[in-house]
Amino acid sequence: MADDLVAVCDFCIQPIPDGEGMVEVDIAAAERALKRWRARYGTDPGAVFRTTPWARPVAWATRHTDCGTSPRFAFTIAVHRLRAWTDLLRWGVHLADKAFTPATDWHDLVERALDPRQAAVSGILPTRPRPLAGGPIGDPRLRGPADEE
């Protein structure tokens, strides 16, 4: 079975083979950002970090092992663990329990994979190109001959 997703390095813009890269985020930076945000908004359940105008989510980096450097306190996912849509969903569920996740751009990383109009050139991307006229995954306008099998 072919992989649904491909990892493309944010630094060299080349595909990352299994065993040669990761998706990672700086946990310490995310925790600092969340601490600053909470100092301003408290624990208001109606406030959402990623929709606050001044908040800057900490970016997840997709990279080869030899491209760039890892943060001192990184949460790392090997790229071979993100090759299927179900993998992406499982990691999203797992990360939902992590205190640092709201202060990261995980949501944006997933959205770039789902929606062809996001025009991402690196990160976690679909293996098969999709037409830009359609919407995100699940949009019936995206079905093609390969989907009829």
DRENLODO-237928 format. One line per field, with one value per residue: residue number from 0; x, y, z of N, C-alpha, C in turn; residue in one letter. Coordinates in steps of 0.02 Angstrom, whole numbers, plus 50000, padded with zeros to 5 digits. Atoms other than C-alpha are relative to their C-alpha. Layout:
N
semar = c(NUM;...)
n.c1 = c(X;...)
n.c2 = c(Y;...)
n.c3 = c(Z;...)
ca.c1 = c(X;...)
ca.c2 = c(Y;...)
ca.c3 = c(Z;...)
c.c1 = c(X;...)
c.c2 = c(Y;...)
c.c3 = c(Z;...)
kolmar = c(A;...)
//
This chain:
149
semar = c(0;1;2;3;4;5;6;7;8;9;10;11;12;13;14;15;16;17;18;19;20;21;22;23;24;25;26;27;28;29;30;31;32;33;34;35;36;37;38;39;40;41;42;43;44;45;46;47;48;49;50;51;52;53;54;55;56;57;58;59;60;61;62;63;64;65;66;67;68;69;70;71;72;73;74;75;76;77;78;79;80;81;82;83;84;85;86;87;88;89;90;91;92;93;94;95;96;97;98;99;100;101;102;103;104;105;106;107;108;109;110;111;112;113;114;115;116;117;118;119;120;121;122;123;124;125;126;127;128;129;130;131;132;133;134;135;136;137;138;139;140;141;142;143;144;145;146;147;148)
n.c1 = c(50042;49961;50010;50046;49967;49927;49969;49954;49959;50010;49936;49973;50058;49993;50037;49963;50012;50006;49937;49954;50026;50051;50041;49986;50017;49964;50047;49986;50026;50074;50021;49991;50053;50063;49997;50013;50070;50042;49992;50043;50070;50021;50026;50064;50012;50019;49941;49964;49933;49985;50042;49984;49962;49928;49966;49961;49989;49934;50006;49973;49952;49992;49931;49953;49958;49941;50018;50020;49982;50057;50003;49977;50056;50042;50045;49981;50036;49963;50044;50031;50061;50049;50006;50071;50048;50016;49943;50008;50056;49978;49955;50041;50034;49948;49976;50054;49990;49938;50013;49967;50027;50036;49955;49962;50040;50020;50062;49982;49964;50051;50041;49961;50003;50069;50029;49952;49994;49952;49939;49939;49947;49965;50042;50033;50042;50027;49957;50033;50025;50072;50017;50009;50070;50039;49988;49958;50013;50071;50040;50016;49971;49931;49997;49973;50001;49967;50045;50054;49977)
n.c2 = c(49941;49939;49952;49945;49937;49994;49946;49959;49961;49927;49966;50012;50012;50066;50052;50033;50072;50029;50007;49945;49935;49995;49939;49984;49934;49980;50002;49945;49938;50004;49989;49928;49963;50013;49965;49929;49994;50009;49942;49948;50022;50044;50066;49989;50055;49974;49975;50052;49974;49991;49948;49936;49963;49989;50063;50030;50070;50027;50041;50067;50003;50064;49994;50056;50003;49958;49931;49963;50029;50013;49961;50036;50039;50010;50056;50024;50055;50024;49994;50064;50006;49953;50015;50012;49952;50024;49982;49929;49997;50028;49952;49944;50022;50005;49933;49963;50007;49967;49931;49952;50001;49940;49945;50018;49996;50067;49992;49974;50054;50047;49966;49996;50066;50014;49953;49984;49927;49971;49989;50015;50033;50044;50025;50064;49986;50059;50029;49986;49931;49992;49939;49941;49978;50035;49980;50045;50072;50016;49961;50044;49974;50023;50070;50012;50071;50043;50008;50045;50070)
n.c3 = c(50000;50004;49946;50013;49985;50008;49959;50039;49955;49999;50012;50068;50043;50031;49963;49946;49996;49933;49964;50012;49980;49949;49991;49930;49975;49940;49944;49953;50031;49997;49931;49985;50035;49965;49935;50014;50020;49940;49957;50028;50007;49945;50021;50033;50046;50065;50035;50036;50016;50072;50030;49969;50051;49986;49984;50054;49985;50013;50060;50007;50055;50034;50023;50000;49940;50011;50017;49941;49935;49955;49938;49941;49975;50059;50008;50066;50032;50059;50059;50019;49960;50029;50072;50018;49970;49933;49956;49983;49953;49936;49967;49977;49938;49948;49983;49967;49928;49979;49978;50044;50068;50022;50017;50060;50061;50022;50038;50067;50035;50024;50050;50063;50031;50022;50047;50053;50011;49952;50039;49963;50038;49954;49946;50015;50058;50034;50052;50065;50007;50005;50037;49958;50003;49948;49931;49963;50003;49989;50047;50056;50062;50004;50020;50067;50020;49949;49944;50019;49993)
ca.c1 = c(50000;50068;50090;49954;50073;50250;50362;50454;50596;50564;50750;50801;50626;50667;50564;50615;50634;50588;50724;50798;50690;50558;50422;50462;50416;50507;50410;50497;50453;50272;50260;50332;50208;50064;50121;50124;49953;49878;49950;49848;49689;49688;49588;49442;49365;49305;49480;49575;49764;49771;49632;49706;49772;49939;49977;50111;50101;50266;50295;50317;50470;50479;50661;50795;50902;51048;50952;50934;50952;50835;50774;50841;50670;50585;50432;50480;50381;50480;50416;50384;50247;50156;50131;49942;49792;49751;49926;49895;49729;49806;49943;49813;49717;49878;49934;49763;49814;49977;49976;50093;49993;49875;50027;50091;50036;49990;49817;49896;50012;49861;49759;49899;49897;49708;49675;49761;49729;49851;49994;50120;50287;50354;50287;50170;50086;49975;50070;49943;49915;49736;49648;49651;49470;49410;49406;49489;49496;49321;49260;49167;49240;49411;49364;49457;49483;49599;49461;49343;49447)
ca.c2 = c(50000;50170;50305;50437;50571;50629;50730;50873;50960;51141;51179;51097;51068;50885;50730;50642;50453;50344;50343;50507;50641;50702;50827;50919;51066;51161;51116;51247;51387;51327;51323;51500;51563;51480;51553;51730;51702;51637;51785;51896;51791;51681;51521;51594;51442;51552;51611;51509;51533;51510;51637;51774;51911;51941;51758;51677;51487;51394;51310;51124;51092;50952;50914;50790;50734;50830;50990;51120;51082;51010;51119;51073;51014;50945;50838;50732;50620;50513;50539;50353;50373;50502;50415;50387;50499;50387;50418;50606;50582;50472;50599;50737;50638;50602;50784;50845;50783;50880;51046;51129;51087;51238;51353;51265;51269;51083;51134;51229;51083;50968;51097;51121;50933;50929;51081;51098;51285;51309;51301;51223;51171;51084;50993;50843;50840;50722;50603;50624;50801;50861;50990;51166;51192;51069;51086;50986;50796;50723;50852;50751;50865;50787;50611;50543;50378;50312;50336;50222;50064)
ca.c3 = c(50000;49953;50084;50095;50158;50122;50238;50153;50244;50294;50269;50103;50030;49990;50035;50196;50186;50334;50466;50407;50486;50604;50643;50804;50911;51047;51205;51313;51189;51182;51371;51383;51253;51344;51511;51437;51359;51522;51617;51502;51483;51638;51623;51527;51440;51298;51254;51125;51103;50914;50881;50990;50874;50963;51003;50896;50898;50906;50738;50713;50604;50477;50443;50396;50542;50465;50422;50559;50744;50873;51015;51185;51242;51088;51061;50912;50795;50671;50494;50469;50601;50493;50326;50330;50364;50512;50582;50575;50663;50798;50833;50843;50974;51070;51064;51124;51297;51300;51393;51266;51109;51111;51097;50940;50759;50754;50694;50548;50504;50490;50395;50267;50237;50217;50110;49940;49940;50085;49957;50074;49999;50154;50305;50299;50129;50029;49916;49776;49715;49728;49619;49690;49638;49769;49955;50092;50111;50100;49974;49839;49704;49741;49689;49540;49448;49585;49713;49618;49651)
c.c1 = c(50044;49984;49952;50036;50075;50023;50050;50035;49987;50064;50024;49945;50007;49960;50045;49983;49992;50069;50047;49973;49944;49959;50008;49980;50039;49950;50010;49973;49924;49975;50008;49945;49933;49997;49986;49927;49954;50006;49953;49926;49975;49976;49931;49987;49980;50059;50039;50066;50007;49957;50012;50046;50075;50038;50035;50014;50072;49993;50030;50047;50001;50069;50036;50040;50059;49985;49976;50023;49937;50000;50023;49946;49949;49952;50008;49958;50040;49953;49968;49935;49945;49993;49928;49956;49982;50056;49993;49944;50020;50045;49961;49964;50051;50022;49946;50007;50061;49986;50029;49967;49961;50045;50043;49955;49982;49937;50016;50037;49950;49958;50036;50000;49932;49976;50050;50009;50047;50068;50064;50050;50041;49953;49974;49948;49972;50048;49971;49976;49924;49986;49988;49928;49957;50015;50045;49982;49926;49954;49987;50029;50071;50005;50025;49999;50032;49955;49944;50018;49965)
c.c2 = c(50062;50046;50054;50068;49996;50057;50036;50048;50075;50037;49992;49986;49935;49950;49967;49926;49977;49992;50059;50069;49997;50064;50015;50071;50013;50006;50059;50066;50001;50013;50072;50041;49991;50036;50075;50011;49993;50058;50056;49981;49957;49934;50006;49944;50022;50026;49942;50030;50017;50053;50069;50039;50006;49936;49972;49927;49979;49950;49930;50002;49929;50003;49934;50003;50047;50073;50035;49966;49991;50049;49957;49955;49993;49942;49980;49941;49979;50001;49934;49988;50047;49989;49989;50053;49978;50015;50073;50009;49974;50048;50060;49984;49997;50070;50041;49997;50037;50074;50052;50007;50062;50059;49984;50007;49931;50003;50022;49947;49951;50033;50007;49933;49986;50043;50019;50075;50033;50012;49988;49965;49953;49981;49931;50014;49937;49975;50014;50072;50000;50065;50058;50024;49969;50027;49950;49926;49988;50038;49956;50024;49976;49928;49994;49927;49954;49988;49951;49926;49964)
c.c3 = c(50000;50058;49977;50004;49988;50045;49956;50048;49993;49981;49928;49949;49960;50041;50053;50001;50072;50031;49993;50020;50050;49992;50074;50017;50064;50058;50047;49972;50002;50070;50021;49967;50035;50068;49991;49983;50061;50048;49977;50002;50057;49973;49969;49949;49930;49959;49969;49975;49926;49966;50031;49953;50014;50013;49938;50018;49982;49943;50009;49940;49972;49969;49996;50065;49994;49981;50064;50064;50042;50059;50059;50029;49943;50010;49928;49977;49938;49940;49980;50039;49977;49925;49977;50034;50071;50049;50023;50050;50069;50038;50025;50065;50057;50023;50035;50076;50026;50015;49951;49932;49980;49979;49939;49938;49973;49956;49928;49959;49971;49945;49933;49964;49970;49943;49946;49988;50050;49968;50039;49954;50044;50056;49984;49946;49970;49946;49931;49998;49993;49963;50048;50000;50054;50069;50034;49990;50016;49953;49939;49933;49990;49975;49929;49985;50053;50060;49986;50009;50056)
kolmar = c(M;A;D;D;L;V;A;V;C;D;F;C;I;Q;P;I;P;D;G;E;G;M;V;E;V;D;I;A;A;A;E;R;A;L;K;R;W;R;A;R;Y;G;T;D;P;G;A;V;F;R;T;T;P;W;A;R;P;V;A;W;A;T;R;H;T;D;C;G;T;S;P;R;F;A;F;T;I;A;V;H;R;L;R;A;W;T;D;L;L;R;W;G;V;H;L;A;D;K;A;F;T;P;A;T;D;W;H;D;L;V;E;R;A;L;D;P;R;Q;A;A;V;S;G;I;L;P;T;R;P;R;P;L;A;G;G;P;I;G;D;P;R;L;R;G;P;A;D;E;E)
//
